[in-house]
Amino acid sequence: MILDSYPLALAIAEEWSSQDEHLQLGQMRLTGLAFTAQDNPLEQSADTISRKILDYVDGDTVLFFNTESSKLHRYQEENWAPLIRNLNTDLGTKVRASESILDCDVASAEDKSKIERWVRQHNFPALIGLQYATESVKSFVVAYNALRHHIDAETAIDAATLEQRTQAETWGSVEWAHGLEREELITRLSAASLFVYFNSNNFSTKEI
């Protein structure tokens, strides 16, 4: 495995050193992302990855508010609206939330063009991480806010699972199952955030 980032190499080495006699490859998120970026088993290009990420914008859950439940709508205003504002402030877009599934024009062609420019500024390994983050939370807006450090991974997962958590709050849920799913998503998003960060920044080492 060839890595251009020394901190990423250290993080991956730590993943390997934490394993016991039997490797748990499913728990080695950074290793998996690095192998995917290097081997490219799905033969993806920067173009195909960018398109897959952009496909999430039009149908992004965070951009569609529910008016049938006053509680859920209030939570969406509190948790989702700030994420949309962050995106618009950073990229100069005018992405908006809709309160009707028939009103799907949440992002204009100009908005998508600006988002695409931001996505395409990443190198291939970082795009792999960005795709993994977006697909993990099923939301570009949530992934963007996490990768730009507007929110931490836990807050991002809470935003991504807001409807599910609201239903559980109302009707109850299997607490242990919900907790396991939440921790799994936090692990995925945290790994993706680190992978994008390490592959998007230059680091220098100095001997002391």
C-alpha positions as CSV (number, residue, x, y, z in Angstrom):
1,M,0.0,0.0,0.0
2,I,1.4,3.4,-1.0
3,L,0.2,6.4,1.0
4,D,1.0,10.1,0.4
5,S,0.0,11.1,3.9
6,Y,2.2,10.3,6.8
7,P,-0.5,11.0,9.5
8,L,-2.8,8.6,7.5
9,A,-0.1,6.0,7.5
10,L,0.3,6.3,11.3
11,A,-3.5,6.0,11.7
12,I,-3.7,2.9,9.6
13,A,-0.7,1.4,11.4
14,E,-2.6,2.0,14.6
15,E,-5.6,0.1,13.2
16,W,-3.4,-2.9,12.5
17,S,-1.7,-2.8,15.8
18,S,-5.0,-2.8,17.6
19,Q,-6.0,-6.1,16.0
20,D,-5.6,-9.4,17.8
21,E,-4.7,-12.8,16.4
22,H,-7.8,-12.7,14.1
23,L,-8.1,-9.7,11.9
24,Q,-11.4,-7.9,12.0
25,L,-11.2,-6.2,8.6
26,G,-14.7,-4.8,8.9
27,Q,-13.5,-2.7,11.8
28,M,-10.5,-1.3,9.9
29,R,-12.3,1.6,8.2
30,L,-9.2,3.6,7.2
31,T,-7.5,0.6,5.8
32,G,-10.5,-0.3,3.8
33,L,-10.8,3.2,2.3
34,A,-7.1,3.2,1.5
35,F,-7.3,-0.1,-0.3
36,T,-10.4,1.1,-2.2
37,A,-8.7,4.3,-3.3
38,Q,-5.6,2.4,-4.4
39,D,-7.1,-0.7,-6.0
40,N,-10.3,1.0,-7.3
41,P,-12.2,-2.3,-7.5
42,L,-15.3,-0.7,-9.0
43,E,-13.2,1.0,-11.6
44,Q,-14.6,4.4,-10.7
45,S,-13.3,7.7,-12.1
46,A,-13.4,11.1,-10.5
47,D,-16.3,11.9,-12.8
48,T,-18.4,8.9,-11.8
49,I,-17.8,9.5,-8.1
50,S,-18.7,13.2,-8.4
51,R,-21.9,12.4,-10.2
52,K,-22.9,9.8,-7.5
53,I,-22.3,12.4,-4.8
54,L,-24.2,15.1,-6.6
55,D,-27.1,12.7,-7.1
56,Y,-27.8,13.0,-3.4
57,V,-28.5,16.8,-3.6
58,D,-31.9,16.7,-5.3
59,G,-33.3,14.0,-3.0
60,D,-31.4,15.0,0.2
61,T,-33.6,14.1,3.2
62,V,-32.3,17.2,5.0
63,L,-33.9,19.4,2.3
64,F,-37.4,18.1,2.8
65,F,-39.2,19.1,6.0
66,N,-42.2,17.2,7.3
67,T,-45.3,19.4,8.1
68,E,-47.5,16.6,9.3
69,S,-45.8,16.3,12.6
70,S,-45.3,19.5,14.5
71,K,-42.7,17.9,16.8
72,L,-40.6,16.6,13.9
73,H,-40.9,19.9,12.0
74,R,-39.6,21.8,15.0
75,Y,-36.7,19.4,15.3
76,Q,-35.9,19.8,11.6
77,E,-35.9,23.6,11.9
78,E,-33.6,23.3,14.9
79,N,-31.2,20.6,13.5
80,W,-31.4,20.8,9.7
81,A,-31.9,24.5,8.9
82,P,-28.4,25.4,10.3
83,L,-26.7,22.8,8.1
84,I,-28.4,24.2,5.0
85,R,-27.3,27.7,6.0
86,N,-23.7,26.6,6.5
87,L,-23.6,25.1,3.0
88,N,-25.0,28.2,1.5
89,T,-22.7,30.5,3.4
90,D,-19.6,28.5,2.5
91,L,-20.3,27.9,-1.2
92,G,-22.4,30.9,-2.1
93,T,-25.4,28.7,-2.9
94,K,-29.1,29.3,-2.4
95,V,-30.1,25.7,-1.6
96,R,-33.4,25.7,0.2
97,A,-35.7,23.3,2.2
98,S,-39.0,22.2,0.8
99,E,-42.1,21.3,2.7
100,S,-43.7,19.3,-0.2
101,I,-42.5,16.2,-2.0
102,L,-44.0,17.8,-5.1
103,D,-41.6,20.8,-4.8
104,C,-38.3,19.2,-5.6
105,D,-36.6,22.3,-7.0
106,V,-34.4,22.7,-3.9
107,A,-31.2,23.4,-5.7
108,S,-30.8,25.4,-8.9
109,A,-28.5,24.5,-11.8
110,E,-26.1,27.2,-10.5
111,D,-26.2,25.8,-7.0
112,K,-25.3,22.3,-8.3
113,S,-22.5,23.8,-10.4
114,K,-21.0,25.4,-7.3
115,I,-21.4,22.2,-5.3
116,E,-19.8,20.2,-8.1
117,R,-16.8,22.6,-8.2
118,W,-16.3,22.0,-4.5
119,V,-16.6,18.3,-4.9
120,R,-14.2,18.1,-7.9
121,Q,-11.5,20.1,-6.1
122,H,-10.7,16.9,-4.1
123,N,-8.1,14.4,-5.3
124,F,-9.2,10.8,-6.0
125,P,-8.5,9.3,-2.5
126,A,-10.4,12.2,-0.9
127,L,-13.3,11.7,-3.3
128,I,-13.5,8.1,-2.1
129,G,-13.8,9.3,1.4
130,L,-16.4,11.9,0.5
131,Q,-18.4,9.3,-1.3
132,Y,-18.2,7.0,1.7
133,A,-19.3,9.8,4.1
134,T,-22.2,10.8,1.9
135,E,-23.5,7.2,1.4
136,S,-23.1,6.4,5.1
137,V,-25.4,9.2,6.2
138,K,-27.4,9.3,3.0
139,S,-27.1,13.0,2.8
140,F,-24.7,15.3,1.1
141,V,-25.6,18.3,3.3
142,V,-24.9,16.3,6.5
143,A,-21.7,14.9,5.1
144,Y,-20.5,18.3,4.0
145,N,-21.1,19.9,7.4
146,A,-19.1,17.1,9.1
147,L,-16.2,17.2,6.6
148,R,-16.0,20.9,6.9
149,H,-16.0,20.6,10.7
150,H,-19.2,22.6,11.3
151,I,-20.4,19.7,13.4
152,D,-18.8,16.6,14.9
153,A,-19.6,13.1,13.9
154,E,-22.1,12.4,16.7
155,T,-24.1,15.6,15.8
156,A,-24.0,14.6,12.2
157,I,-25.4,11.2,12.9
158,D,-28.1,12.6,15.1
159,A,-29.1,14.9,12.2
160,A,-29.0,12.1,9.7
161,T,-31.3,9.9,11.8
162,L,-33.5,12.7,13.1
163,E,-36.8,11.2,11.8
164,Q,-35.9,7.7,13.2
165,R,-35.0,9.2,16.6
166,T,-38.2,11.2,16.7
167,Q,-40.3,8.1,15.9
168,A,-38.4,6.2,18.7
169,E,-39.1,9.1,21.1
170,T,-42.8,8.9,20.3
171,W,-43.3,5.1,19.9
172,G,-40.3,3.6,21.6
173,S,-37.6,1.4,20.1
174,V,-35.2,-1.4,20.9
175,E,-32.6,0.7,22.6
176,W,-29.6,-1.6,22.2
177,A,-30.2,-2.0,18.5
178,H,-30.5,1.7,18.0
179,G,-27.3,2.3,19.9
180,L,-25.3,-0.2,17.9
181,E,-26.5,1.3,14.6
182,R,-25.6,4.8,15.8
183,E,-22.1,3.8,16.9
184,E,-21.6,2.1,13.6
185,L,-22.6,5.2,11.6
186,I,-20.4,7.4,13.9
187,T,-17.4,5.1,13.2
188,R,-18.0,5.2,9.4
189,L,-18.3,9.0,9.3
190,S,-15.4,9.6,11.6
191,A,-13.2,7.4,9.4
192,A,-14.4,9.1,6.2
193,S,-13.7,12.6,7.8
194,L,-10.2,11.6,8.7
195,F,-9.5,10.0,5.4
196,V,-10.7,13.1,3.5
197,Y,-8.7,15.4,5.8
198,F,-5.4,13.5,5.6
199,N,-5.7,13.3,1.8
200,S,-6.6,16.9,1.3
201,N,-3.9,18.5,3.4
202,N,-0.1,18.5,3.2
203,F,1.8,17.6,6.3
204,S,5.5,17.9,7.0
205,T,7.5,16.0,9.5
206,K,10.5,17.3,11.4
207,E,13.1,15.5,13.3
208,I,13.6,16.8,16.8
